[in-house]
């Protein structure tokens, strides 16, 4: 490479950004807005399901915590007009039938299944 090539390339790059700053500013703004929308969706998704479908994440978490079950993932979603909740636990010890029975007593819980993969 000839001497000063890096300086010329950098100057050329900066000149390009200065000429097309509106294009890059619009892209940065659009991606920032997209990130904001995605973060809001994730943050308020559970709250929406709790308010509109009377889900009680706290009750499920309390029951599992009382029995020493480690929650690996707690996901809430919606299918048609039904709220769907999936709890994936880290089964370091077998889950007792008493835990499943207690989960079934929660009014907002419609169905409890134990699936081992």
C-alpha positions in Angstrom: 0.0 0.0 0.0 1.3 3.4 -0.8 2.1 5.8 2.1 -1.0 7.8 3.3 -3.4 5.3 1.8 -5.1 4.7 5.2 -5.5 8.4 5.8 -6.9 8.9 2.3 -9.4 6.0 2.8 -10.5 7.3 6.2 -10.9 10.8 4.8 -12.9 9.4 1.9 -15.1 7.4 4.3 -15.8 10.4 6.5 -16.6 12.5 3.4 -19.1 9.9 2.3 -20.8 9.9 5.8 -20.9 13.7 5.7 -22.6 13.7 2.3 -25.2 11.1 3.2 -25.8 12.0 6.9 -29.6 12.0 6.5 -29.6 8.4 5.2 -27.5 7.2 8.2 -29.4 9.4 10.7 -32.7 7.9 9.5 -31.4 4.4 9.8 -30.1 4.9 13.3 -33.4 6.5 14.4 -35.4 3.7 12.8 -33.4 1.0 14.5 -33.6 2.8 17.8 -37.3 3.0 17.5 -37.5 -0.6 16.6 -35.5 -1.5 19.7 -37.7 0.6 21.9 -40.9 -1.1 20.5 -39.4 -4.6 21.0 -38.3 -3.8 24.6 -41.7 -2.3 25.4 -43.5 -5.4 24.0 -41.3 -7.7 26.1 -41.6 -5.6 29.3 -45.4 -5.1 29.1 -46.5 -8.4 27.6 -46.9 -10.1 31.0 -48.6 -7.1 32.5 -51.2 -7.1 29.6 -52.0 -10.7 30.1 -52.3 -10.3 33.9 -54.6 -7.3 33.6 -56.9 -8.6 30.8 -56.9 -12.4 31.4 -56.3 -12.3 35.2 -53.1 -14.3 35.1 -51.2 -14.4 38.3 -47.5 -14.9 37.7 -46.8 -14.3 41.4 -49.1 -17.1 42.5 -47.4 -19.6 40.2 -43.9 -18.4 41.2 -44.8 -18.5 44.9 -46.0 -22.1 44.7 -42.9 -23.2 42.7 -40.6 -21.3 45.0 -42.2 -22.7 48.2 -41.4 -26.2 46.9 -37.9 -25.3 45.8 -38.5 -25.6 42.1 -36.1 -23.4 40.0 -37.9 -21.5 37.2 -35.7 -21.6 34.1 -38.1 -19.7 31.9 -41.6 -18.2 32.4 -43.3 -17.2 29.1 -46.7 -15.8 28.6 -48.5 -15.5 25.2 -51.9 -15.4 23.6 -53.7 -17.7 21.2 -56.9 -16.4 19.9 -58.8 -15.3 23.0 -57.0 -17.6 25.4 -53.9 -16.6 27.4 -51.2 -19.2 27.3 -48.5 -19.5 29.9 -45.5 -21.9 29.8 -43.2 -22.5 32.8 -40.0 -24.3 32.1 -38.3 -25.5 35.3 -34.9 -26.8 36.0 -35.6 -30.2 37.4 -32.7 -30.9 39.7 -35.0 -33.2 41.7 -38.3 -34.8 40.6 -41.3 -32.6 40.9 -43.8 -33.9 43.4 -47.4 -34.4 42.6 -48.2 -32.1 45.5 -46.7 -29.2 43.5 -48.9 -30.0 40.5 -52.0 -30.3 42.7 -51.3 -27.0 44.3 -50.8 -25.3 40.9 -54.2 -26.7 39.8 -55.9 -24.9 42.7 -54.9 -21.4 41.4 -58.1 -19.9 39.9 -56.3 -18.4 36.9 -54.6 -21.7 36.0 -56.6 -23.8 33.5 -54.4 -26.7 33.0 -51.2 -28.2 34.5 -49.0 -30.7 32.6 -45.7 -32.3 33.5 -43.7 -33.1 30.4 -40.2 -34.5 30.7 -38.0 -34.3 27.6 
